[in-house]
Amino acid sequence: MAEKPEKIVFKTNTDEEIEFYVVEQTRINDVNYILVTDSMEDEAEAWILKETVNEEGASDVVYSEIEDETELEAISRVFSEILDDIDIEM
């Protein structure tokens, strides 16, 4: 039986809470990336988020969308290789 993906709750800048499923995660060049989706159904929307440093010594982890297109394409390819059965379209 396949393991159910972990669900994670994000708090936005406006303190709104949003739930996502964590499909996969990876670490490249000491940076953590996660692939999340809003649903586990076919054709669900997915985002690749990058862990960023918020404030020195802060206990909260901050994830943000990748703004650099080259970095996003490279990380998308990594997730595509890790997850052969998932097609990531940008």
C-alpha positions as CSV (number, residue, x, y, z in Angstrom):
1,M,0.0,0.0,0.0
2,A,1.4,3.4,-1.0
3,E,2.3,5.8,1.8
4,K,0.0,8.8,2.1
5,P,1.8,12.1,1.6
6,E,2.4,14.3,4.6
7,K,0.0,17.3,4.9
8,I,1.6,20.6,5.9
9,V,0.0,23.9,6.9
10,F,1.5,27.2,5.7
11,K,0.7,30.5,7.2
12,T,0.7,33.4,4.7
13,N,1.9,37.0,5.4
14,T,-1.7,37.8,6.2
15,D,-1.9,34.9,8.8
16,E,-4.2,32.9,6.5
17,E,-3.6,29.2,6.8
18,I,-3.3,27.0,3.7
19,E,-2.9,23.2,3.6
20,F,-0.7,21.4,1.1
21,Y,0.4,17.8,0.5
22,V,4.1,17.4,0.4
23,V,4.8,15.1,-2.6
24,E,8.6,15.1,-2.4
25,Q,11.5,17.0,-1.0
26,T,15.1,17.4,-2.0
27,R,18.3,19.2,-0.9
28,I,20.6,20.7,-3.5
29,N,23.6,22.9,-2.6
30,D,22.6,23.1,1.0
31,V,19.1,24.5,0.0
32,N,15.9,22.6,0.8
33,Y,13.1,22.4,-1.8
34,I,9.7,20.8,-1.5
35,L,7.1,19.9,-4.1
36,V,3.6,20.5,-2.8
37,T,0.1,20.2,-4.2
38,D,-3.3,21.3,-3.2
39,S,-4.9,17.9,-4.0
40,M,-3.8,14.3,-4.6
41,E,-6.2,14.1,-7.5
42,D,-5.1,14.0,-11.2
43,E,-4.4,17.4,-12.8
44,A,-3.8,19.0,-9.4
45,E,-1.9,22.2,-9.1
46,A,1.6,21.9,-7.7
47,W,4.3,24.3,-6.6
48,I,8.0,24.0,-5.9
49,L,9.0,26.0,-2.9
50,K,12.4,26.9,-1.7
51,E,13.3,27.1,2.0
52,T,14.7,30.6,2.7
53,V,16.3,32.1,5.7
54,N,13.9,34.5,7.4
55,E,15.8,36.0,10.3
56,E,18.9,34.8,12.0
57,G,17.9,32.6,14.9
58,A,14.2,32.5,13.9
59,S,12.5,29.2,14.7
60,D,10.0,29.4,11.8
61,V,10.9,27.9,8.5
62,V,10.0,30.1,5.5
63,Y,9.2,28.6,2.1
64,S,8.7,30.8,-1.0
65,E,8.2,30.4,-4.7
66,I,11.3,30.3,-6.8
67,E,11.6,33.5,-8.7
68,D,14.7,32.7,-10.9
69,E,13.5,30.8,-14.0
70,T,16.8,29.0,-14.5
71,E,16.7,27.7,-10.9
72,L,13.1,26.7,-11.3
73,E,13.7,24.8,-14.5
74,A,16.7,22.9,-12.9
75,I,14.8,22.0,-9.8
76,S,11.8,20.9,-11.8
77,R,14.0,18.5,-13.8
78,V,15.3,17.1,-10.5
79,F,11.8,16.4,-9.2
80,S,10.8,14.9,-12.6
81,E,13.7,12.5,-12.3
82,I,12.8,11.6,-8.7
83,L,9.2,11.1,-9.6
84,D,9.1,9.3,-12.9
85,D,5.3,8.9,-12.8
86,I,4.5,12.6,-12.3
87,D,4.7,15.1,-15.2
88,I,5.7,18.6,-14.0
89,E,4.6,21.4,-16.4
90,M,5.6,25.0,-15.9
